[in-house]
């Protein structure tokens, strides 16, 4: 821009256009990958189920393009931010973010976000897919918060003054439709309240940083069917028992999550070593064959609701070796969709307890080579274990370990 001659009409025009678009930025990334799984047609949370005759595949896992507009005040503090992001792959093109954020200018501590954006719960859910070391989020994150986003409004507390005494504190709280992007539109008037209170990376020493947060979701949706299944003790064992009272229609059935996460990061000669951990528990209402948040409300016996207690967690250990370009990763996660049953109780005669109640654990082993600031290679192997049950198909561990080889370019 120093070469533009602003004494000429053309130069002044170019400078005016430059200043107008100075607040606009573009970014994105692409993730082509190859995968191999142990058995053809295996179900997987490593990018989706494999087709019946397929045990290996090339796929474009994500192709993101993001547009940002950020307007700042005279002091350089942000005033208005507009974000639009979409995801393109062989499966189609979908909107991922479309929101407006306004910042209050008096105290420089608050911001209001409205539109479609990531729900303020969990560390892993809000960590960008381009920054996350593992190819996918954990099974629990994918099931409970499919696509991570929802439509809503959120108020945030985050001081923007460098020496503010509360500059390490961040609080988000908002109201959201509930079904997220799994539904084409909101199907009831009930809203989910979600909040996360966290300590941003705090320097304990010059080399060690620590962060911690707690999350809470209080939501649900309206029951339009009178049929609901609760787990109860029977003469033989536990079983799902139907409640078909007509008074159930119109009730708000629960979706309540409690979670906590922490991160510890140490600077080393090679780069960094980091430990992450997160645990979540609560109540989930869904269907017989899944524990995903419903994308539509059932109104008949076929789509009767099931009420379950769940828990899940994940743990990361990340370590640079040799230098910052080489990173070794270990990740362990579990998701138990029904903590009140396990083992042979699943699939027991007349129990009505099916495969949707099986606990899974996943041990992920990975190597990441950061070729430069824009390009990285990910080699990752997931060892997936399910508990043994009375179901014939799950009386042993299913063959669903998966190898992922991914190349990511970010700009």
Legacy VTK file of the C-alpha trace (Angstrom):
# vtk DataFile Version 3.0
C-alpha trace
ASCII
DATASET POLYDATA
POINTS 411 float
0.000 0.000 0.000
3.005 2.304 0.437
3.414 2.252 -3.352
-0.014 3.782 -4.022
0.148 7.391 -5.208
-2.680 9.071 -3.304
-2.121 12.345 -5.156
-3.851 10.885 -8.216
-7.545 10.133 -8.575
-6.850 6.446 -9.237
-4.615 6.214 -6.185
-7.217 7.846 -3.953
-9.874 5.426 -5.255
-7.700 2.384 -4.590
-6.921 3.615 -1.067
-10.631 4.196 -0.345
-11.495 0.670 -1.464
-8.626 -0.757 0.604
-9.794 0.997 3.772
-13.388 -0.129 3.199
-12.356 -3.783 2.991
-9.605 -3.592 5.610
-11.999 -5.071 8.204
-12.753 -8.149 6.088
-10.804 -11.386 6.312
-11.125 -14.827 4.757
-9.920 -18.179 5.975
-10.570 -21.876 5.758
-9.139 -25.359 5.540
-9.485 -28.623 3.670
-9.108 -32.151 5.101
-8.750 -34.911 2.468
-8.144 -38.313 4.039
-7.903 -42.078 3.586
-9.363 -44.550 6.099
-9.223 -48.289 6.682
-11.503 -50.173 9.099
-11.300 -53.800 10.240
-14.623 -54.989 8.780
-16.736 -54.038 5.778
-19.848 -52.039 6.627
-18.708 -51.299 10.181
-20.382 -48.540 12.145
-18.018 -45.750 13.094
-17.745 -42.326 14.685
-14.524 -41.660 12.768
-16.269 -39.726 10.014
-19.455 -41.799 9.687
-20.451 -45.425 9.070
-18.846 -47.407 6.250
-21.119 -48.696 3.483
-21.936 -52.459 3.452
-19.207 -53.493 0.987
-16.567 -50.977 2.049
-13.682 -51.277 4.519
-11.517 -48.459 3.095
-12.321 -45.094 1.572
-11.031 -41.772 0.357
-13.136 -38.871 1.557
-13.108 -35.125 1.985
-13.856 -34.945 5.696
-14.218 -31.185 5.834
-13.802 -28.276 3.471
-14.424 -25.032 5.339
-14.500 -21.450 4.117
-15.005 -18.615 6.596
-15.777 -14.930 6.081
-15.208 -12.458 8.939
-16.078 -8.793 9.198
-14.706 -6.994 12.268
-15.243 -3.312 12.960
-13.101 -1.637 15.614
-13.480 1.656 17.463
-10.911 4.446 17.486
-8.999 2.768 20.321
-8.741 -0.483 18.406
-11.284 -2.420 20.454
-13.814 -4.579 18.544
-17.350 -3.224 18.168
-19.136 -5.501 15.696
-18.229 -8.911 14.286
-20.046 -10.793 11.531
-19.092 -14.398 10.733
-20.247 -16.700 7.948
-18.783 -20.197 7.554
-19.848 -23.130 5.405
-18.623 -26.696 5.044
-18.324 -28.445 1.677
-17.562 -32.093 0.933
-18.732 -34.956 -1.313
-21.837 -35.103 0.889
-22.940 -31.564 0.049
-22.568 -27.979 1.263
-23.860 -26.915 4.675
-23.841 -23.727 6.735
-21.830 -24.080 9.938
-21.729 -20.543 11.380
-23.759 -17.452 10.657
-23.782 -15.025 13.557
-23.503 -11.403 14.610
-21.570 -10.357 17.712
-21.752 -6.911 19.250
-19.344 -5.651 21.920
-20.288 -3.075 24.555
-17.842 -0.169 24.507
-18.204 1.405 27.955
-16.769 -1.276 30.259
-15.214 -3.383 27.488
-16.256 -6.591 29.230
-19.490 -7.836 27.614
-20.559 -9.117 24.207
-23.840 -10.358 22.724
-23.872 -13.083 20.060
-26.983 -13.968 18.037
-27.474 -16.383 15.166
-26.053 -19.844 14.436
-22.877 -20.677 16.343
-21.215 -23.263 18.605
-22.971 -23.903 21.910
-20.907 -22.738 24.929
-20.396 -26.158 26.491
-17.308 -28.378 26.695
-13.718 -27.614 25.683
-13.520 -30.168 22.885
-16.794 -29.089 21.295
-15.536 -25.524 20.941
-12.048 -26.452 19.758
-11.908 -25.954 16.000
-11.533 -29.046 13.838
-8.508 -27.392 12.235
-6.741 -27.056 15.616
-7.842 -30.316 17.255
-5.180 -33.027 17.222
-7.505 -36.048 16.974
-9.314 -36.455 13.637
-12.717 -36.432 15.360
-14.307 -35.394 18.610
-15.135 -38.119 21.109
-18.184 -40.357 20.723
-20.011 -38.586 23.551
-19.464 -35.143 22.007
-20.738 -36.308 18.617
-23.862 -37.990 20.002
-25.013 -35.391 22.511
-24.058 -32.309 20.461
-24.262 -33.302 16.821
-22.641 -30.637 14.571
-21.967 -28.598 17.743
-24.004 -25.580 16.545
-27.480 -24.264 17.307
-29.572 -21.143 16.812
-29.740 -18.847 19.800
-28.484 -15.814 21.698
-25.550 -15.693 24.113
-24.202 -13.106 26.534
-20.463 -13.257 27.250
-18.290 -11.752 29.967
-14.651 -11.437 28.903
-12.643 -8.295 29.813
-10.754 -6.928 26.818
-8.452 -4.561 28.733
-5.008 -6.158 29.076
-4.441 -5.376 32.764
-8.041 -5.945 33.950
-8.077 -7.912 37.264
-10.622 -10.390 35.804
-8.952 -10.749 32.394
-8.526 -14.517 32.853
-12.217 -15.103 33.573
-14.651 -15.962 30.773
-18.375 -16.591 31.229
-20.824 -17.519 28.465
-24.557 -17.999 28.986
-27.273 -18.333 26.376
-30.643 -19.659 25.251
-30.826 -22.028 22.273
-33.516 -23.842 20.281
-32.248 -27.235 21.431
-32.191 -29.680 18.492
-29.263 -27.905 16.834
-28.622 -28.469 13.142
-30.089 -31.996 13.297
-33.555 -30.442 12.821
-34.655 -28.175 9.937
-36.474 -25.930 12.432
-37.316 -25.690 16.121
-40.155 -28.077 16.963
-41.348 -26.615 20.279
-41.249 -23.419 22.325
-38.925 -24.781 25.003
-35.369 -23.450 24.993
-32.093 -24.875 26.287
-30.126 -22.807 28.788
-26.374 -23.382 28.432
-23.531 -21.790 30.347
-19.800 -22.239 30.750
-17.631 -20.541 33.369
-13.926 -20.839 32.807
-10.473 -19.685 33.769
-8.512 -18.943 30.597
-4.907 -20.234 30.351
-3.313 -18.854 33.508
0.492 -18.629 33.768
1.480 -20.535 36.918
5.127 -20.141 35.931
6.874 -18.850 32.820
6.619 -22.329 31.275
3.426 -23.733 32.798
-0.172 -22.663 32.068
-3.393 -24.004 33.567
-7.046 -23.560 32.611
-10.284 -24.994 34.002
-14.017 -24.620 33.351
-17.439 -25.921 34.332
-20.373 -26.365 31.925
-24.107 -26.794 32.454
-27.025 -27.459 30.115
-30.641 -27.349 31.296
-32.922 -28.221 28.422
-35.475 -30.591 27.033
-38.370 -30.691 24.640
-42.118 -31.151 24.606
-43.472 -34.708 24.648
-46.176 -35.141 22.004
-46.620 -38.880 22.526
-48.011 -40.495 25.661
-45.442 -43.305 25.470
-42.262 -43.049 27.520
-39.894 -45.780 28.724
-38.210 -45.653 32.130
-35.699 -48.169 33.472
-37.065 -50.173 36.412
-36.226 -53.276 38.449
-38.243 -56.380 37.550
-38.371 -59.823 39.141
-35.528 -61.027 36.896
-33.446 -57.949 36.145
-33.730 -54.369 35.012
-35.965 -53.522 32.060
-37.466 -50.556 30.270
-41.109 -50.240 31.332
-43.564 -48.165 29.313
-45.564 -45.341 30.843
-48.548 -44.689 28.582
-50.465 -42.173 30.637
-52.267 -39.582 28.538
-51.099 -36.909 30.991
-47.574 -37.330 29.612
-48.534 -35.374 26.498
-47.304 -31.802 26.773
-44.670 -32.491 29.438
-41.137 -31.147 28.996
-38.845 -34.174 29.017
-35.306 -33.598 30.322
-31.923 -33.021 28.717
-29.581 -32.010 31.535
-25.786 -32.107 31.357
-23.105 -31.239 33.929
-19.474 -31.087 32.871
-15.998 -29.957 33.878
-12.756 -29.697 31.922
-9.137 -28.756 32.600
-5.950 -28.248 30.590
-2.313 -28.148 31.703
0.335 -27.013 29.204
4.111 -27.064 29.747
6.655 -25.422 27.471
9.607 -27.714 26.697
12.760 -27.600 24.604
11.000 -29.481 21.806
7.803 -27.412 21.979
4.990 -28.267 24.400
3.599 -31.070 26.528
-0.098 -30.881 27.345
-2.710 -32.792 29.321
-6.446 -32.287 28.784
-9.345 -33.892 30.608
-13.110 -33.516 30.546
-15.986 -35.328 32.252
-19.720 -34.995 31.625
-22.775 -36.629 33.146
-26.524 -36.083 33.102
-29.902 -37.159 31.743
-30.719 -37.684 28.087
-34.101 -38.251 26.434
-34.077 -39.897 23.028
-35.393 -42.958 21.154
-35.065 -46.737 21.514
-32.213 -47.164 19.010
-30.153 -44.040 19.666
-29.226 -41.552 22.362
-28.744 -38.649 19.964
-30.720 -35.489 20.626
-33.910 -35.916 18.546
-34.202 -34.030 15.282
-38.009 -34.409 15.427
-40.562 -35.225 18.123
-42.353 -38.580 17.759
-46.139 -38.758 18.069
-46.763 -42.510 18.033
-45.658 -45.751 19.685
-42.950 -46.397 17.072
-41.101 -43.261 18.164
-41.676 -43.579 21.909
-39.207 -41.735 24.135
-36.560 -43.391 26.316
-35.075 -41.792 29.419
-31.455 -42.604 30.344
-28.671 -41.451 32.661
-25.271 -41.169 30.987
-21.665 -40.229 31.581
-18.538 -39.882 29.497
-15.057 -38.410 29.449
-11.909 -37.934 27.421
-8.210 -37.537 28.238
-5.452 -36.206 25.972
-1.697 -36.408 26.341
0.192 -34.369 23.723
3.947 -34.094 23.435
6.305 -32.523 20.903
9.351 -34.647 20.132
12.593 -33.433 18.513
10.989 -30.041 17.720
7.627 -28.325 17.242
7.094 -30.050 13.876
6.627 -33.515 15.399
3.905 -34.385 17.899
2.858 -37.652 19.529
-0.715 -37.954 20.806
-2.593 -40.332 23.081
-6.334 -39.950 23.576
-8.677 -42.074 25.665
-12.420 -41.504 25.797
-15.541 -43.338 26.886
-19.270 -42.876 26.530
-21.769 -44.837 28.610
-25.262 -43.985 27.306
-26.985 -45.801 30.169
-25.080 -45.956 33.453
-27.798 -48.045 35.137
-27.201 -51.163 33.023
-24.117 -53.003 31.796
-22.842 -56.316 30.498
-25.323 -59.179 30.156
-28.228 -57.008 31.346
-28.120 -55.440 27.868
-30.124 -57.673 25.576
-31.557 -59.797 28.382
-34.881 -61.463 27.621
-37.906 -59.114 27.827
-35.714 -56.245 29.048
-36.198 -54.030 25.975
-32.558 -52.928 26.473
-30.837 -52.870 23.085
-27.496 -51.882 21.554
-28.130 -48.152 22.095
-27.239 -48.756 25.767
-23.755 -50.221 25.169
-20.721 -48.508 26.677
-17.795 -47.785 24.321
-14.185 -46.871 25.025
-11.704 -45.601 22.441
-7.930 -45.431 22.673
-6.485 -43.164 20.006
-2.790 -43.154 19.078
-1.537 -40.465 16.757
1.424 -38.804 15.132
1.193 -35.299 13.667
3.814 -33.761 11.404
3.488 -29.997 11.024
5.168 -29.448 7.661
4.709 -25.677 7.940
2.252 -23.181 9.417
-0.428 -24.121 6.869
0.066 -27.837 6.227
-0.002 -30.842 8.558
-0.103 -34.627 8.211
-2.127 -36.697 10.698
-1.662 -40.448 11.173
-4.166 -41.778 13.717
-5.319 -45.214 14.864
-8.451 -45.690 16.987
-8.801 -48.872 19.061
-12.545 -49.090 19.763
-13.922 -51.420 22.448
-17.540 -52.195 23.320
-18.680 -54.024 26.443
-19.805 -57.647 26.048
-23.583 -58.088 26.252
-26.348 -60.667 25.814
-26.948 -59.413 22.283
-25.638 -61.886 19.701
-23.943 -59.175 17.625
-22.278 -57.689 20.719
-21.393 -60.763 22.775
-17.779 -59.924 21.917
-15.796 -56.906 20.806
-16.904 -55.750 17.351
-14.174 -55.273 14.751
-14.301 -51.510 14.265
-10.761 -50.229 14.849
-9.989 -47.595 12.238
-6.863 -46.036 10.730
-7.030 -42.437 9.469
-4.430 -40.748 7.257
-5.245 -37.084 6.812
-3.616 -34.113 5.151
-4.844 -30.673 6.229
-4.181 -27.371 4.506
-5.264 -24.181 6.253
-5.163 -20.627 5.018
LINES 1 412
411 0 1 2 3 4 5 6 7 8 9 10 11 12 13 14 15 16 17 18 19 20 21 22 23 24 25 26 27 28 29 30 31 32 33 34 35 36 37 38 39 40 41 42 43 44 45 46 47 48 49 50 51 52 53 54 55 56 57 58 59 60 61 62 63 64 65 66 67 68 69 70 71 72 73 74 75 76 77 78 79 80 81 82 83 84 85 86 87 88 89 90 91 92 93 94 95 96 97 98 99 100 101 102 103 104 105 106 107 108 109 110 111 112 113 114 115 116 117 118 119 120 121 122 123 124 125 126 127 128 129 130 131 132 133 134 135 136 137 138 139 140 141 142 143 144 145 146 147 148 149 150 151 152 153 154 155 156 157 158 159 160 161 162 163 164 165 166 167 168 169 170 171 172 173 174 175 176 177 178 179 180 181 182 183 184 185 186 187 188 189 190 191 192 193 194 195 196 197 198 199 200 201 202 203 204 205 206 207 208 209 210 211 212 213 214 215 216 217 218 219 220 221 222 223 224 225 226 227 228 229 230 231 232 233 234 235 236 237 238 239 240 241 242 243 244 245 246 247 248 249 250 251 252 253 254 255 256 257 258 259 260 261 262 263 264 265 266 267 268 269 270 271 272 273 274 275 276 277 278 279 280 281 282 283 284 285 286 287 288 289 290 291 292 293 294 295 296 297 298 299 300 301 302 303 304 305 306 307 308 309 310 311 312 313 314 315 316 317 318 319 320 321 322 323 324 325 326 327 328 329 330 331 332 333 334 335 336 337 338 339 340 341 342 343 344 345 346 347 348 349 350 351 352 353 354 355 356 357 358 359 360 361 362 363 364 365 366 367 368 369 370 371 372 373 374 375 376 377 378 379 380 381 382 383 384 385 386 387 388 389 390 391 392 393 394 395 396 397 398 399 400 401 402 403 404 405 406 407 408 409 410
